């Protein structure tokens, strides 16, 4: 029954996605890059990519859920 009535998150928890993805981006890019001058831009681009990807996945899953659960 958990799939028919999903847990509803409030918007304050969803904002925690931004610092989580930023910290992942900082750690990943810091461990992978050799040139420290390009580090801030690389972190920003990776952060934007991860955040946009997570939002795209959420939108696709929402559309799929809406199509199949509410015909």
Secondary structure as GFF3:
##gff-version 3
##sequence-region A 1 71
A	DSSP	alpha_helix	11	14	.	.	.	ID=ss1
A	DSSP	alpha_helix	16	32	.	.	.	ID=ss2
A	DSSP	three_ten_helix	36	38	.	.	.	ID=ss3
A	DSSP	alpha_helix	39	69	.	.	.	ID=ss4
###
